[in-house]
């Protein structure tokens, strides 16, 4: 059942107890407890959370900030919105604990402006916690940002908090955080800022785990999952499955089981052809469906678990078409600050489209292969690397389909695939963002 009031949250065996335990332990011991739990970031990178907190807390004589990243926008992912709908109070308490642990002056929760339902729940949770005295003295701001994918990139998120467009900075938040006075690589400093202001940025799911770890202990958290990837994970499964959904699973569960349990499996008579773990990692082929959901296991097969948003395509799927549509998403969402990313991503997308439409030539394939090593040159964020890894993996696994298009001059598996950017996911029904087809490379729309 959703937790929709502070009273309901405090009536659980966790609500309020995590913060009380942190205050009892003190900041340093709280960081140590989170580190001993083995919690890893759920936003995609899987970096050890306690180590990240320690890196911020150890920067003495500095103004520090904490940011909760809820700007979920990667295709195939809905887990942060599901968590915010189910229980915004655990996120707010986790954020308060993090701010206490690293000695932050102020905290921020960032969600997209269009996440009306999630923002309303967060506003209610913060107001109730402030009125109750739990968060009476904390400075906590909810920031509604643009719909752009890069709003979820941590360096770009800091720019949005400061009132700017979501354009990634060069330096990471732990080196150059919010309201920093020092210029970074020639950029103009912020008037009235102070120092470098190291800033902790954690994903919604990551922070939502924190109250439970503080209330129940590190060993409780480690009792599920694996030694290197402990705990549970909130997975999203969409695409060619019978019942798209979001659910919590133990880390170490196989991808095959997650597809069946969370997504209901593929339709009778169909078979899984490929799984895209969002757009940030290499594809997972059907032969690797028994890979356990752990960071180390996905790395071992040359991919990554990302934010556990899995896009499943069955045997009817044209992989040239799938590559084109996901490449288009990345090329449109590229901000253009790094020319190889914007120019290369756009070129790769155009050549993929020509091949898919049946008007491609071997020169198009050569152009794609030529761009892939260079598209991430000088990148200041991970988007160009996503393009590189994603398209390279599709070419490696499904190269015969590209040559089949070139030889026949047509798509042998014509089927219009949506770009799996999720607007909503509820009761086994997924709503894709069809308006994205009208988005231009400059982030305006033609409708």
N, C-alpha and C positions, 0 to 999 in steps of 0.2 A: 504493500500500500504506500502511496506517496506520502511523504512527510511534508505537510503543508502549514505547519505552525510551529512556533518555538516550543510551545508546551508539548507537542507531539515529539519533537526532537529530544527534549530533555527527559521525556518519559522512556526513551530507549536506554539500553545499557552502555551507550557511548556518549550521547549528547551532553556537553558541558564537562564531562569527566576528562576528556583529552586535554582541554585547556587547563583545567585544574591541576592535572598531573604535570603539565609543562611548567606551570608556575611554581609547583612544588620542587621540581628538579632544578630549575634555573636554565638560562639560555644554553650554556655550554653542554650540559648533560642532555638537554632536549635534542640538540644537534647530534650528539653521540648516539642517542637512542634511535633516531631516524636512520643514522648511518648503519647501526648494527642490524636494523631490520632488513637491510638489503633492498629497500624500495628503490626502483629505478623509474626514471621519468617516463610518463605515459603519453607524451606528446609526439613521440616518434624516434628520438635519438636513444632513449634507454640509458641516459647517463645516471650514475648513482646519485640519488637525491640528497642524502646526507653529506656527501662530498661537495656537492654544489652549494649547499647551505654553509658548510664550513669555509668554503672559498670566499663567500661574502662576509661572513661573521669575522673572519680573521683579518680583514682589512681595517685596521684600527685608525682612529682619528678621521673617519670618513662618515659622510652622511649616506645612509643606506635606504633603499626602497624595496618593496616587494610587489610583484605583479602576478595576478592569476590570468592565464591565457585561456579564454573561452571563445576565441574568434575562429571557431571550427569552420574550415572551408575546403579541406582536402576531399576530392571525390571519393565516394564510398564510405564516408565516416559520419557517424551520428552519435557517438557515445557520450560526448560532453553535453550535448543538448539533452540526451536522455537522462543523464545524471542530474542536470540542473532542474529538469522537470520533476524528477523523483524526490530530490532532497537538496535544495540549495543551502540548507543550514550547515551540512557537513563541510561544504566548500568554504563557507564564511568562517567557520571555526578553524578549519585547516589553515586558512590564510592568516587568521589572527595568531595562531601558534607559530607559523613561519615568521611573521613580522616580529613577534616576541623573541624568537630564537636568534635571529640575525641582528636584532636591534634596529629595526627599520623605523624611520620617521613617519612614513605614510605608506598605505597600501592601496592598490588599484585592482579592480576586476574588469577585464575587457571582454565584451561580447559584441557581436555585430548589431547594428542599429535595428535590423529587421527581425532580430530574435525577440519579438515582443513578449511572448509567453515566458521565456527564460529570464528576461530582464525584470519583468514584473515580480517573479518569484524571488529574485535576488534583492530587489528593493525592499520587498516585504521582510525578508530574512534579516537584512542589515538593520532596518528600522526597529524590528522587534528586539534584536540583540542590543542595540544601542539603548532602547527604552528600558530594557531589563537590567542594565548595568553590566552585562557581560562584555560589551564593547563600548562602554561609556566614554572612555578616553582615547579610543583608537581613531585615527583618521583614515577613513576608508571611502574611496570614490568608485562608483560604477561608471565606466566609460563605454559609450556606444560608438562603434566605429563603422567604416565603410564595408561594403560587401566584397571588396577585393581579396583574393587569396593571400596576398602578401601582408594583409593586416595581421595574419596569424604568425608571421615571421617575427621573432622576438625583437630584433633591432628596429624593424619597421613599426612594431607596436609601440615602442617608446616614442617614436616620432608622432604617432597618432595621439598619444596621451598628451604630448606637448602642443597639440593643435595643428600638426602638419599632415601632409599626405603620407600614405604607407610606403615610403621609400627606404629600403634598408640602409643603415649606416655601415661603415667599414668595421668598426670595432664592436666586440660583443658587450652585452650589458654589464658583465662583471668588471670590465675595464672602463667603459664609458657609459654611464647609466643616465637616469633621468635628471634633467635640469643641471647638467654639468657645465662648469664654467670654461674648462679648457677646450680649445678648438681641437678637432680631430682631423689630422691630415689636411690642414688648410681650411677646413670649414670654419665658418664664423662661430665664435663662442656664444653661449646664451647669456644675455645681460642679466645680472643679478644671480647667476648660478653659483654653485660652490663646488670646487674640486671635481673629481671624476665621478663621484656618487655611485659606487657599485650597486647594481640592481639585480635582485633575484627574480627570475621569471620561471614560473612553474605552470604546468598544464592543469586544467580543472580536475581531471581524474587523479593526477598525482596528489594534489592538495586534499582531495576528498578522502584519500586513504589515511591522511595524517592523524585525524582525531581517533580513528580506530586503533592505530599503532600506539599512540600515547595511552589510550585507555586500557588496551588489552596486552600490550607488550610486544617486543620484537620477536620473541619465540612464537607467539600466537600467529604473527604475520608469516613467519617462516614455515609454519606447519602446513602450508599449502604452496603449490608451485614446485620449483626446483631450487637447488642450492644457489645457482647463479642467477636465476630468474624467479625469485620467491613471490608468493601472493597470488592474487587473481588479476584478471584483465577483463575489461568491458569491450567486447568485440561486436562489430557491425558486419552483417553479411547481406549483400544486395546483388542484383544482376539476375542471372538465369537460375533463380531458386524459387521454390514454391511459396515460401512465406518469409520475405525479407524481414530482418529483425535486428535487435540489439539485446545482448544478454551478457551476464558475468560468467566467466569460465575460469577454471584453474589454469595458471600457466603450466605448460607441459602437456596440455590436451592437444591431440593431433588436429591439424587443419581439416582433415577429412571429417572428424567428429564435430568440429565447430560448424562446418558447412551444413551438416545434417541436423545438428541440435539447434543452432541459432537461425539458420535459413530454411530449414525444412528439406534440404537436399534439392537436387534438380528434378525436373519433371520426369515421369515414367517414360522409359524408352530413350532418354537423353543421357549423355555422359559429360562429365566435367572435362573441358579442354584446357582451360588456363584460369589462373587466379591472379588478379592484380592486387597487391597489398597497397592500395591507394595508388598514387602516382610518384612516390618518392623512392621506389625500389624496383629491382629487377622482377620480372614476372616469375610466377611459380607454375610450372607445368603440371599436368595431371600425374606424371610419374612421381612427383614430390609431395603429393597430397598428405602423406603420412608424416610429414615434418611436424615435430612438436612446436607448439607456440611458446618458444623461448627465444631470447635475443641471440643466444649462441647457436641454436639450431638453424635459424634462418640465415645467419651469417655463414654457416657451414655449407649451405646450398647456393651461396652466392647472391642472396637476396637480403631482405630486412623485413621485420614485422611492422615497422612504422607505427601508426596509431591504431592498428588492428581493425582497419576498415578494409574488408575483403570484397572485391568485385569479381563475381564468378561468371564465367562465360562457358556455354556448353558447346557441343560439337557442331552446331550450326554457324558458329561465329567466324567471320572473316577477320583474320589477324591484321591484315593491312588496314582495314576499316577501324578496328579497335585502336591500332597505333595512331592512325590519323586523328581520331577524335580526342584522344588523351593528349597528343602532341599539340593539337589546337588549343586545348585548355591551357596548357603551360605557356604556349607562345603568346596567347592573348593576355595572360596574367603577368607576364614578364613586365617589369616596370620601365625597362629601357635604359637604366643607368649604366649597364654594362653592355656595350654594343654587340659583342659576340653572342650574348644570350638572346637578345631581342631579334637581331638579324638572323642568327643561325637557327633559332627555334622557329621563326617564321618561314625560313627557307625549307627546313626539314618538313614542316607541316604542308607547305605548298607541293613539294615533291611527292609526299605521301598521298595527297589528294589526287594528283595526276595519275599515280599508279592505280589507286582505288577506282577512279572513274574510267579506267581503261584507255587513257590517252598517254600513259607513261611510256618511257623508253629506258633502256639500260643506263642512259645518262642521268636519269632521275635517281636511280638507285646509287650510282656512283657519287652523285652530289650529296645524298644523305650520308653515305659512308665518309665522304670527305669532311662534312661539317661536324660529325659527332666528336672527333677528338678536340675540336677547337671551340665548341659552343660554350664551354665553361671557362674559357680563358679570362682571368682577371675577375672572376665572379665574387661579389660581395655577399651573396646569400646562396642557398642550396638549390634554388629553382633550376638553374642551368644544369647542375649535376643530375637532377631528377630527369630532365629531358635526355641527357646523355645515357644514364643507366637504363631507363625505361625502353627507349627505342633500340639501343644496342642489344638488350636482352630479347626483345621481340624478333629482331633480325636473326640473332643467333639460334633461337629456338624454332622459328617458323620461316626460315629463308625460302624454302620451296614455294610457299604461298605467294611470295613477291614475284618469283620467276613465273609462276603460273599466270598471274595477272599480265605480266609483260608478254607472255607467249600467246595468250588467248585474246588480249585486248578487251577484257571484261572482268567483272568480279564474279567468280564462280559461286559465291555464297552471299548473294545480295540480301541484306537485312538491316534496316535502319536501327542503329544502336543509339540510345541516349548518351549524352555526356553525363556520367553519374555524379553530378553535383547535386546533393540532396537538399531539397527545400523542407521536406517533412518525411517522417517515418513513424507510422503508428498502426497498430492492429494488423500487421502483416502487409500493409500497403505503403509503397514508397512513392513520393512525389519528386520527380526530377526537375531541375531548373531548365525548362525549355527556352526561357528567355535568353539564356546564355548564347544561343546561336545568333542572336542579334548584337552581341557585344563586339565592339571594335578593338583593335590593338591599342588605341589610346584610352580605353576604358569608358568610352561613351557607347551609346546604343543607337542603332539605326531605326528603331521603331518609335 
